[in-house]
Amino acid sequence: MKSFKLYGIIAVLLSALQIAHAAQSFDLSWTRAYKKTLGAACKSTVTGTAMYCTKDSTKSYSCQCNDVVGMGAYVYCGYTESEGDSGSRKHFQDYFISKCPGLTRQEIEDSYNNVTKYITTTSQIKDFNASVPIRIPVKYSEATYKSAYASSYQSNINMDYCIIFGASLIGYWAAIFAVFAIYRALEEMNLSDKYVNNNRVFKFLQSQVIFKSFIGRKHKSPYKFLGYVPVTLDVIFIVGFVVLDIAGCFAGIYDLPASLKSTSSGHHGHGGSGSAKPRLIGIRTGYIANFTINLTFLFAGRNNFLLWCTGWNFQSFITYHKWVSRMTVFNVLAHAIAYYINGSNTARNLALEYYRWGIVAAIAGSAIYLQAYFPLRKYAYEIFLYVHIILALFFLVGSWYHLVRFRLQYYVFASIGAWALDRLLRIVRILNFGGVRKNNVSLINNEYLVLTVKNYNKATFKAKPGNFVFIYFGLWNCFWQSHPFTILSADSEKLKVITSIKKGCTKTVAQYLIKRNLVSMDIPLAFEGPYGTSKERIVNRDQNILMYSTNTGVAGPYHYLKSFIDKGLIQNKSIKFYWCIRNWSSVYALQEELKNLSFQSNINVIVYISQYDEAKLSSESNKSQSETDTLDHEKNNTEEKLTDCSSSNASLTMGSIQTLLPDVEFRAGRMPVYETVASDLDECLENTNVTVMTCGHSDFCDNLRDAVLKNIPKQKTKNVHYIDELQLW
């Protein structure tokens, strides 16, 4: 909690720094078009009409600041064009003063009063030559001024839109998070049911928007090429962001009329008869990318303070991270392509450092987009992760050096700060656990690893129900990897975590034990966490609690109930606890936990076993085929020795387990999800609240979500709080 608050404070400061720099760079540039166009257009027009100083140019104001004639001609233009408009005149004065530090409004007034006595026209000057300095103030050309004003306004309004749309993208997400932060506050204060949840509109949103997958039924189960499909609410947020981003890139882009183009050549540096659209789009997309970069890095952080503010899960923010980063790459590529179309000299630009670093950033961003394709992430996650990090570093460094030329590198401060702070807080969390400490790891039937953690910093490391940790196993061949696991139980003496043996680090640890003919040993472990927002207070207020889990997904629901039991909070509640497993060996792995639940009179513990007819719990006969196939041949050669080491497990039979757990109801086969959910919800008393919690296999969670959503509209007098503890990305 403290780290979230620290992260939030620093993130807000970094965001304020970015906005402050944007304001400083452009003098509150969302009003640039109205504040600067008059002064810039007059400068361009006056300098193009006559020379008053030898080295005068459209970009230098030295002559107008220091030469009485040059100043007079310039002020005459500004005052004439702002005649009768006090606001425009003040903007002109402010602009002039910004170019000439120390200049006062009175001096500008005096200059105008003086120049009106001497102002003349070029036709009245004998042998007038615009390239030769003169000592008489000359009236500007109105036609030239109109062209210069149009060109200057076009450029300045585009810069205004850069900041307006960039800030709007930040504000868009801020508004969303603010709404759901308020909702979370209402939940914590037990006011959400009274003011928000208990009506047909909210029930409709629950069943059709908030929890419903956008495509079909699958949300936790990936599609082969699409990956994980967000829920409809996330899609709405994402589509809104994408539309706003694209609109920001192209809205308000226009070309000047041909009559103004012909006379605006060279004015304000943006003339010419060609289209200005590529240049304007290039500027716009580049600036907007500066804003979306920061959102990209913020959303990806494990210590993202918005997780705490909204109570959302990490999976949602990873989904937002993916889409914001895609739009960032889109903005960067559009920026590069627009400038290429604009006709920039590529050969000359390649000699410039900022240009080369811009190419590095664009290539790194494009590579990130390609290598994040779902099948690549799924089948080679570790490779994806580290390549992803390296490419992100190149993208950040490239962006920094590209922006230095324009003194805009400060936009990247927030991204660097958010990323660095997130990495620092990860280390802080590990140190809060106690660093790397040896704790017991047990191998159960070559199917599960059970971590019993007693050696840790009990004074500061406090895990709550719903929390998960990233675990580092201190083995030479996987110590750098970290993977998330939900905490099964936590008390004053120990933490307990159960994991399935799959590929990757869990397989490596299992093989490490097998090679040593051991089923249990102390291994160096480091816990990074705890992460995740606990819903304990919300669940505790509900009279009915329905929990459905499979395999090791039981950890989340069980932790909630154990906490309630330890605190004496289960009285006057109706609780059903379902656990769906493949075979009886899983029961052995969690017999202590099942016994703890079954002793409670108001907790109905139901275990579905798909391979119900197995007669004996031996390591040989009860292996989970899909899990143990990932272990290599060496495991099979050591199985007998491992079975000898776990003879107590091998001696347990189906009947003995039922005798050991008489209050647990064992059912054969797979749980009929839709029928069970409908029946359980109907059994809940009218005018009561119901928590439905699930965690387990992705297909199971998708089916259960679908069943719950179909039944929510039918529960006219019951508020259903649906909590899905499974997170996948």
Beta strands, then each sheet from edge to edge (+ up, - down):
strand 1: 437-444
strand 2: 448-453
strand 3: 468-473
strand 4: 483-490
strand 5: 495-500
strand 6: 520-531
strand 7: 544-550
strand 8: 574-581
strand 9: 603-609
strand 10: 665-668
strand 11: 689-695
strand 12: 719-724
sheet 1: 1+ 2- 5+ 4- 3+ 6- 1+
sheet 2: 10+ 9+ 8+ 7+ 11+ 12+
end
